[in-house]
Amino acid sequence: MKQTNENLSADTATKALMRWLVAAALDNSFLTYGEAKLRLEQEVGFERIARAGRTGLVAGTMIDNLIRVDPKAPLLNVLLVEQATELPSDGAGSYLANRFQEPLLRLDNAKNMYHKLWRRTFDKAAGEVYATPEAEWQRLFEAAYGEPLADRQIADDRKRRKAGTEEDGLRYGRSGEGPHHKALRLWVCDNPAFIRRQFAGATTETEVVLDSADRVDAVFNLKNEVIAIEVKSRDSNLIDLRRGVYQCIKYRAVLDAMDIRQSGSVRAMLVTEMPLPGEIATLLKTHDIAHYQAPMDRN
């Protein structure tokens, strides 16, 4: 397929890019222009695309399609970014300007001239994208393209974007999960407001696979922050709890690296069913990790 403007703006390309960006959004991550270029060539069948920046045309048409069916659609296009800056190109400026009433962002070279404004506005847009649930992306996709975006397709796209080729011993599967851990994990995912009132309205997901292939018990997405949660049930001993603290540290670091916004938007929390031993409470305080003790009787 030739890399003409018409072909790059066609549904074949824009649907594919939307799927890839939705997968990135649900994983709290992003897609570079170079990655999009390669996937358009390898998976959609384009001949060699001369410049990675040409994929911005695909992103612009895609977001125009979404805004046409819903003017308040999250600006999914902002997750397509330059590798060097991890920011979208100047083409995103008009969308940011319109959404957040910042006319300066429409100007040529606004990203450099008004960098702080660009970054602040971009972070808000990315936060809205990350906080959007899967069902809303499915609604927007069907409204824009007249066909469903199946659960299985989303799951496959999310798995594919994290798939490597090296056999390094990492596995996505969970083995040996006890009934108390599972019950606590699912309860946490279903009751964000019970844990913290400010978590009300969060988009929640359980067993989230990070780009490092680590699996997080639960992730809460709000517009201004992400919370990675590790749960330890009543079956946990001191070693399990200590490991839980270090898991929180690792998950926070990986999610922060994946999150396209500036640092500070990712937090971690340990949820237990039992009171914390003093050693664990000290570790959590030292590493700025929150704690919540879930009630044993949650019926």
Steps between C-alpha positions, in 0.01 A plus 500: 500500500642838398564765765272762344310747715179331392619157614644629826165667574292196406313289754740209456786702646308707755313201643825313550666799667202553729519136612872532575452827688208359701721209602770747605248715688360206694857402590585856613759527227554661158600435139783672314478621143772252410308207649182607320689528171643150536166347591320673213757349267510153653141449613291719271709452187628846417809529285791664677377825657760768436484673840368385834332840538266409215310287748380827653262527204347167601463617860346832396238330284427248773433763766293702252284189453452466876425869557248489215291236682570642848647850541609410855691187397833470687795616289639155431736643237721656771636152585678490162829669587853576387753258641744774604254723686213262584267778386272518196602713205375853433201352318339420835505868597168595343322214677650597835414865436138423419446257787658711774438853363869576458526692168879540525535128431368554144805705408787357296774363724279540808652189657838677523386857556251412773651177624363514855149573376529224241622251761233596754220475245637180352514339846132586552405347166704185565342468844153505346605234250644273770186536712268393216363146545514231235124507443515869402772435243284222358203738476707764323655250259160364396351849470789618281548190285168316505646175632570363847836492672482162669630422848717227349656743251590744777650222710703377201625853422605553861682168509669562164639839602680333793611186319874444462686220329755418769431201726592666829288296738228763547144376481170684493307222669416497870556175684423401855272791589308417817129570548559774760742686273264475204203619704694799631639586156154501341347695788767770471437534128123530555513745792742787435290754691497275806880514512524878450216742433713679241519172304126516425449500126837340427528265206617175657656185366638186660797283405656770284806387304764773478750544220755334730275188501426553870138445598339755734209393718304818424547837331277802561500772235390853581544805280791631704661184636543124478506270802668159483370266770653185641276290725607265777230288656459358850719209386809722464795478738774754564699389196193539277435847638859608451488372143178697453679824589771434245240406240334837558834676447560313177148545362507873573833539322390306193162674475670837540733415211206386288285804582549771240436779750771657713602320819276524804180359354559140614458373856504157661296345780516181701164355604494240774239323710716497814666780700856576393802395703717797598775405253258509207339827610846658515591370154182644354563839659861504385399434139187719501258215437145524631326224695140394543377224730193341346225371731498125540121489467415670170154354439 
